[in-house]
């Protein structure tokens, strides 16, 4: 179980964002995200900056759920930033 990532992992995640991965590469990335806690953590960190990266996490969970026979994929939503409505004088 790998808990660290490399600059090559970051490049792979960025290639995903740019839509440059083949279907097979996307599937392999999804499997790695499920199997490697470090890569999953890095994907989540990057997802904070790149909302589209959350898609790979959703796809990874959907693929895992499909293998297990579940029907509904999980959905990841970004939390809305907290905005204060209190006015100070």
C-alpha positions in Angstrom: 0.0 0.0 0.0 1.6 3.2 -1.2 1.2 6.3 0.9 3.5 8.7 -1.0 3.2 10.4 -4.4 5.8 11.7 -6.9 5.9 14.5 -9.4 4.9 11.9 -12.0 1.7 11.2 -10.1 0.9 15.0 -10.2 1.6 15.0 -13.9 -0.8 12.0 -14.4 -3.5 13.8 -12.4 -3.0 17.0 -14.5 -3.1 15.0 -17.7 -6.5 13.7 -16.5 -7.7 17.2 -16.0 -6.6 18.2 -19.5 -8.5 15.2 -20.9 -5.3 13.6 -22.3 -5.7 10.2 -20.7 -7.0 7.3 -22.8 -9.9 5.3 -21.5 -7.5 2.6 -20.3 -5.3 5.1 -18.6 -8.3 6.6 -16.8 -9.4 3.2 -15.6 -5.9 2.5 -14.4 -5.8 5.9 -12.5 -9.2 5.1 -10.9 -7.9 1.8 -9.7 -4.7 3.4 -8.3 -6.8 6.0 -6.5 -8.7 3.2 -4.8 -5.5 1.2 -3.9 -3.1 4.0 -3.0 -4.0 6.2 0.0 -1.2 8.7 -0.9 -2.5 9.1 -4.5 -6.1 9.4 -3.2 -5.0 12.1 -0.7 -3.1 14.0 -3.4 -6.1 13.8 -5.8 -8.3 15.3 -3.1 -5.7 18.1 -2.4 -5.6 18.9 -6.1 -9.4 18.7 -6.3 -9.6 21.6 -3.9 -7.8 23.7 -6.6 -9.2 21.8 -9.6 -12.9 20.9 -9.1 -12.8 18.6 -12.2 -10.3 16.3 -10.5 -13.1 15.3 -8.1 -14.5 13.5 -11.2 -11.8 10.9 -11.1 -12.6 10.2 -7.4 -16.3 9.8 -8.3 -15.4 7.5 -11.1 -13.2 5.4 -8.9 -15.9 5.0 -6.4 -18.5 4.2 -9.1 -16.1 1.6 -10.6 -15.6 0.0 -7.2 -19.3 0.1 -6.4 -20.1 -1.4 -9.8 -17.7 -4.3 -9.1 -19.5 -4.8 -5.8 -22.9 -4.7 -7.4 -24.0 -1.3 -6.0 -26.2 0.8 -8.3 -25.8 4.5 -7.4 -22.4 6.2 -7.8 -21.2 8.5 -5.0 -21.1 12.2 -5.6 -18.5 14.6 -4.3 -19.6 18.2 -3.8 -17.4 21.2 -2.9 -18.5 23.0 0.2 -19.6 26.5 -0.4 -17.3 29.1 1.1 -18.5 30.6 4.3 -19.8 34.1 3.8 -20.7 36.3 6.7 -23.9 38.3 6.4 -23.2 40.4 9.4 -22.4 44.0 8.7 -20.1 45.9 11.0 -20.2 49.7 11.5 
